């Protein structure tokens, strides 16, 4: 009989425990100093699978506080004693008191399975606080920043997304927030995603309107608890400019698993490595080559250590030029990074250019991926072998191309008629080139005949009035004005055909013609003239362009990307000058 009674009591206890809802709210302490933050913790515990939360937490009146931060998370586990699923939903709110004294914090309401649950109200005591001026000039219209990071547990060098929001009781104040400065710290790397403002949400915490200001990725580069510092911004009004800062967020950064290869450094994500020869010419001993290591994928791409070219007695290597082409992705920064090396073979024959071994950690599969070593095999020839390898057709084509390019005018872009190298002899191409030469000669004869006739006609025409000095200067300037578009077209053709030496010769000719228009002999005189004629900005751009031209001109290996970027600057600047 006694055993039956115990069994009945245990059954009743399990029935009572099943389907139980517990809701509570408490502060971290009862008394606060003038600069202390009131931290509220709201816990909703659902014991049972048939319980459904139908509404969000309905907060009490918090108008006597400034809400400076909030966050929430959910825990789910099984109680081993009762084999019941328990769901815990925890929210935390950080408050800044506006006045001293005893402040009552009301009840939090929530509806579960059509039943309303509420917490018990309680009081907190606030000591003397210093008077603070409102950021927006009105205590009822203050502005606050809040940084939210949902995923606070990540691996080392794995990104997590942060969202920056602004709160204010006045919607007009949201438009005054500017000059956002993302956090900077040695143990994190920050990369912006966007600074696009969202639509204004009129129903934020404490009946405050809110708006998303920015999103950015945070890459913690050390394990342990890492605190992301505050984001700062300014609130600009007609009379003043005030600085505001957000809350700080602490991350739990997990250490990378054991078993990493010895040559693993800090690459976290998913990547591929490729090495190739970007030079168009054949490999020749004692001549520089442009060898590129390309790392592509998604992860901590801008911050990772790239694999390098291993040194060898067979070749000489120089410090690479790094080109980054990355953009925000879903699991990190995605795109590609190019490391362009200048490599000079020291001997003839087969040369193997090897990269360092490379491995990365894949956080999705939680494993290390070993890509090993990449090798590029080159057959370096001597100068005599390169010259002997040229066929008769290549020699004829080179002679024809050189002859076409000696025409001293950018108007006739004869480089478009250049003959590309062919493996077989084509008589039709040779005949076409000969026809072009004869046509050019005929055009030259016609031009000289027309010029003589024009000189005779001019001598028979009576002299016109000289006009004013201003009109004469204008007429002379129009006659001397250089046709910029012809030069730009000619430079474009030289760039596309990889004839960089003639590119810079033509560029010097263009600069000389432009300076000649304004009677300036040297670039320094022309810069001083531009400063008074076009302004200091254009003059400074002209000086920077001259430096950039010298850097690209004397680079051991010319890259297509560098020349193309240089040409864009040239077209833009000289177009401004000629207006």
ZAZA-616283 format. One record per residue (C-alpha): x, y, z. Coordinates in steps of 0.05 Angstrom, whole numbers, padded with zeros to 5 digits, always signed. Example, Ala and Ser with C-alpha at 12.3 -4.5 7.8 and 13.67 -1.06 7.14 Angstrom:
REM ZAZA-616283
+00246-00090+00156+00273-00021+00143
END
This chain:
REM ZAZA-616283
+00000+00000+00000+00057+00047+00017+00091+00034-00050+00026+00049-00088+00020+00116-00052+00091+00135-00071+00077+00116-00144+00014+00159-00145+00051+00219-00116+00107+00213-00168+00055+00208-00224+00020+00271-00200+00086+00308-00195+00105+00290-00267+00036+00313-00292+00044+00379-00256+00115+00389-00283+00093+00372-00354+00070+00434-00392+00097+00482-00340+00113+00556-00359+00161+00598-00318+00171+00672-00332+00217+00716-00291+00253+00783-00295+00308+00806-00249+00362+00860-00245+00436+00846-00233+00432+00884-00167+00385+00928-00126+00426+00992-00117+00464+01029-00172+00514+01086-00173+00509+01147-00216+00548+01117-00274+00524+01044-00268+00483+01009-00321+00420+00972-00301+00421+00903-00332+00354+00867-00336+00349+00792-00352+00282+00763-00375+00276+00687-00376+00219+00647-00406+00223+00571-00392+00176+00524-00429+00174+00453-00401+00140+00410-00454+00133+00403-00529+00061+00426-00533+00075+00497-00509+00077+00553-00560+00097+00625-00547+00045+00667-00585+00071+00738-00570+00138+00772-00560+00158+00799-00492+00115+00861-00477+00162+00907-00437+00138+00952-00382+00143+01028-00383+00218+01043-00386+00211+01118-00399+00254+01133-00338+00313+01098-00371+00353+01104-00435+00357+01037-00471+00429+01030-00493+00431+00957-00514+00393+00892-00520+00402+00820-00541+00369+00752-00537+00384+00678-00548+00349+00610-00540+00372+00546-00506+00340+00478-00517+00357+00415-00477+00326+00351-00448+00316+00343-00373+00347+00274-00358+00304+00265-00296+00236+00273-00330+00258+00263-00404+00222+00328-00420+00244+00380-00471+00258+00448-00439+00263+00512-00480+00295+00573-00449+00287+00641-00482+00331+00693-00450+00332+00768-00465+00377+00821-00435+00367+00896-00435+00418+00949-00414+00388+01013-00385+00416+01080-00366+00376+01115-00311+00354+01187-00324+00341+01207-00251+00359+01187-00181+00316+01154-00128+00274+01092-00125+00247+01071-00193+00195+01017-00201+00202+00968-00259+00136+00938-00280+00116+00870-00306+00135+00835-00370+00077+00801-00406+00077+00742-00454+00022+00697-00482+00033+00622-00484-00023+00575-00508-00075+00630-00503-00056+00645-00431-00022+00710-00408+00038+00704-00360+00071+00762-00325+00130+00776-00279+00128+00808-00211+00146+00883-00209+00205+00906-00167+00243+00969-00148+00314+00991-00161+00350+01047-00124+00391+01098-00163+00441+01144-00127+00458+01214-00149+00472+01221-00223+00505+01278-00260+00464+01321-00306+00476+01306-00379+00462+01349-00439+00421+01315-00492+00458+01298-00556+00403+01329-00598+00391+01388-00553+00327+01360-00523+00322+01307-00467+00260+01278-00500+00294+01269-00568+00359+01233-00551+00396+01189-00601+00429+01121-00586+00471+01072-00625+00465+00997-00614+00511+00943-00644+00479+00875-00652+00517+00811-00667+00474+00749-00671+00528+00696-00678+00574+00709-00618+00609+00641-00620+00657+00632-00679+00724+00602-00696+00788+00643-00698+00791+00682-00764+00719+00663-00780+00673+00723-00793+00610+00743-00757+00562+00797-00782+00549+00859-00740+00489+00905-00750+00490+00978-00727+00423+01009-00709+00405+01078-00685+00346+01093-00638+00311+01158-00623+00242+01182-00602+00246+01234-00657+00249+01207-00728+00281+01271-00751+00342+01256-00708+00355+01192-00748+00371+01234-00809+00424+01273-00771+00469+01213-00756+00532+01215-00800+00607+01199-00800+00602+01127-00778+00669+01100-00755+00675+01024-00749+00714+00994-00691+00789+00984-00696+00829+00938-00652+00891+00893-00659+00855+00828-00645+00799+00839-00697+00796+00855-00771+00735+00894-00794+00709+00898-00866+00646+00937-00884+00588+00903-00920+00547+00966-00934+00527+01033-00906+00457+01032-00936+00405+01059-00888+00342+01016-00880+00270+01039-00875+00254+01071-00808+00219+01024-00759+00173+01066-00715+00163+01011-00662+00230+00998-00629+00247+00987-00556+00214+01035-00508+00171+01064-00564+00233+01091-00600+00240+01093-00675+00299+01054-00702+00339+01048-00767+00395+01003-00792+00456+01047-00808+00509+00997-00829+00530+00924-00832+00601+00899-00826+00640+00834-00817+00684+00822-00756+00742+00773-00762+00772+00758-00692+00844+00736-00701+00856+00707-00631+00819+00655-00590+00784+00668-00524+00736+00722-00504+00744+00781-00552+00708+00846-00540+00687+00884-00602+00696+00959-00586+00642+01011-00595+00622+01042-00662+00622+01118-00662+00581+01168-00703+00563+01241-00700+00496+01276-00694+00499+01340-00734+00451+01398-00722+00452+01470-00744+00483+01493-00679+00527+01436-00656+00558+01369-00673+00557+01314-00620+00591+01246-00617+00553+01183-00598+00580+01113-00587+00548+01044-00587+00552+00987-00538+00609+00937-00538+00598+00863-00555+00637+00805-00527+00651+00745-00573+00668+00674-00552+00723+00657-00603+00736+00583-00607+00807+00558-00618+00818+00521-00684+00818+00445-00676+00882+00405-00668+00913+00369-00726+00931+00429-00770+00988+00418-00820+01055+00449-00800+01051+00500-00856+00980+00522-00839+00979+00596-00822+00913+00633-00815+00870+00617-00877+00798+00602-00855+00744+00591-00908+00746+00556-00975+00801+00572-01025+00836+00552-01089+00908+00568-01110+00934+00575-01181+01001+00597-01209+01013+00618-01281+01059+00658-01327+01027+00725-01345+01083+00745-01394+01066+00742-01468+01138+00730-01489+01175+00664-01488+01215+00650-01426+01287+00674-01436+01347+00668-01389+01367+00734-01356+01301+00766-01377+01244+00782-01327+01178+00744-01327+01112+00761-01293+01092+00700-01251+01024+00707-01216+00999+00668-01155+00923+00673-01153+00884+00655-01089+00809+00655-01098+00750+00635-01054+00712+00660-00994+00734+00671-00922+00785+00716-00889+00815+00730-00959+00840+00802-00947+00874+00784-00881+00904+00715-00894+00978+00701-00908+00986+00684-00982+01031+00627-01005+01097+00653-01033+01144+00630-01087+01199+00587-01057+01270+00612-01070+01314+00571-01117+01384+00576-01147+01351+00570-01216+01317+00638-01213+01314+00705-01177+01250+00732-01147+01229+00802-01125+01177+00829-01078+01107+00818-01108+01054+00869-01125+00989+00851-01091+00923+00863-01127+00858+00852-01088+00790+00840-01119+00743+00823-01062+00672+00838-01041+00627+00816-00983+00598+00745-00988+00554+00701-00945+00609+00667-00905+00665+00718-00911+00699+00763-00962+00698+00730-01031+00737+00743-01095+00810+00735-01112+00878+00763-01093+00935+00765-01143+01009+00766-01123+01049+00787-01185+01123+00767-01179+01181+00788-01223+01221+00725-01235+01287+00724-01274+01312+00655-01297+01387+00647-01284+01399+00589-01332+01371+00557-01395+01331+00493-01397+01272+00468-01355+01258+00509-01293+01206+00491-01240+01176+00549-01201+01145+00523-01137+01100+00556-01087+01099+00545-01012+01053+00491-00986+00984+00517-00969+00927+00493-00925+00863+00524-00898+00810+00508-00846+00739+00497-00872+00692+00519-00815+00631+00489-00849+00659+00418-00849+00705+00433-00789+00766+00403-00822+00833+00424-00851+00842+00421-00927+00912+00411-00953+00924+00440-01023+00998+00422-01021+01048+00456-01068+01035+00485-01137+01088+00479-01191+01098+00517-01256+01146+00487-01307+01181+00535-01355+01229+00522-01413+01279+00580-01410+01315+00593-01476+01378+00631-01490+01376+00695-01531+01405+00659-01591+01353+00604-01586+01297+00656-01584+01323+00690-01647+01333+00624-01683+01263+00600-01665+01233+00657-01705+01208+00636-01773+01216+00674-01839+01143+00695-01836+01153+00724-01766+01214+00764-01790+01175+00791-01850+01116+00809-01807+01160+00844-01756+01193+00885-01811+01125+00905-01840+01098+00923-01771+01159+00966-01755+01151+01002-01822+01077+01015-01809+01092+01043-01740+01143+01093-01765+01088+01138-01792+01097+01200-01748+01024+01215-01733+00974+01188-01684+00917+01201-01733+00933+01141-01777+00929+01083-01728+00968+01034-01771+00978+00987-01712+00909+00958-01729+00940+00929-01792+00994+00892-01753+01004+00821-01773+00997+00769-01719+01046+00711-01716+01024+00651-01757+01051+00582-01760+01044+00580-01837+01063+00629-01892+01004+00667-01922+01018+00702-01987+00952+00740-01982+00974+00775-01918+01040+00795-01950+01004+00823-02012+00956+00861-01968+01014+00894-01931+01048+00912-01996+00982+00942-02021+00976+00983-01958+01046+01011-01968+01032+01030-02040+00966+01062-02019+01002+01103-01966+01053+01126-02017+00998+01146-02066+00961+01185-02011+01027+01221-01995+01036+01242-02068+00964+01267-02072+00973+01306-02008+01037+01341-02033+01002+01359-02099+00942+01388-02063+00988+01427-02016+01024+01459-02075+00958+01480-02108+00933+01509-02043+00996+01551-02036+00986+01580-02105+00913+01597-02091+00931+01630-02025+00981+01676-02059+00928+01702-02107+00877+01717-02052+00879+01788-02023+00900+01794-01951+00845+01797-01899+00838+01843-01840+00882+01822-01782+00827+01834-01731+00838+01846-01657+00894+01816-01616+00845+01772-01576+00814+01745-01640+00884+01730-01668+00905+01694-01604+00841+01652-01605+00853+01633-01678+00925+01613-01665+00904+01571-01604+00851+01535-01646+00903+01520-01700+00953+01493-01649+00902+01453-01609+00919+01379-01606+00867+01327-01626+00864+01288-01561+00818+01233-01585+00868+01211-01638+00922+01204-01586+00875+01167-01539+00856+01118-01594+00929+01107-01613+00949+01095-01540+00891+01045-01533+00917+01006-01593+00988+01005-01566+00962+00980-01499+00920+00924-01530+00979+00900-01572+01026+00901-01512+01074+00951-01543+01089+00987-01479+01154+01020-01501+01119+01057-01558+01061+01071-01510+01106+01114-01466+01140+01147-01526+01072+01168-01553+01051+01190-01483+01112+01236-01479+01094+01264-01547+01023+01278-01524+01047+01314-01461+01096+01355-01503+01041+01376-01552+00994+01396-01495+01049+01438-01462+01066+01468-01529+00995+01494-01536+01005+01536-01474+01078+01553-01489+01106+01515-01429+01172+01479-01438+01175+01435-01376+01125+01396-01334+01142+01440-01274+01123+01504-01312+01060+01470-01338+01040+01449-01266+01048+01521-01243+01006+01545-01302+00951+01493-01287+00948+01516-01215+00928+01586-01237+00888+01565-01298+00851+01502-01275+00860+01503-01200+00904+01469-01149+00867+01402-01154+00881+01393-01228+00954+01415-01219+00964+01364-01163+00932+01309-01206+00980+01327-01263+01040+01320-01216+01016+01253-01189+01005+01229-01261+01077+01245-01280+01102+01204-01220+01056+01146-01238+01081+01147-01311+01153+01142-01288+01137+01084-01241+01101+01044-01295+01153+01063-01349+01212+01035-01311+01178+00975-01280+01216+00910-01297+01152+00877-01322+01093+00916-01349+01024+00890-01329+00962+00899-01372+00922+00920-01310+00972+00974-01291+00976+01003-01361+00900+01002-01368+00891+01039-01302+00944+01090-01324+00909+01102-01390+00843+01116-01354+00877+01169-01312+00910+01199-01374+00844+01204-01412+00808+01235-01353+00861+01287-01335+00880+01310-01405+00806+01315-01423+00797+01364-01365+00858+01404-01385+00836+01411-01458+00767+01437-01440
END
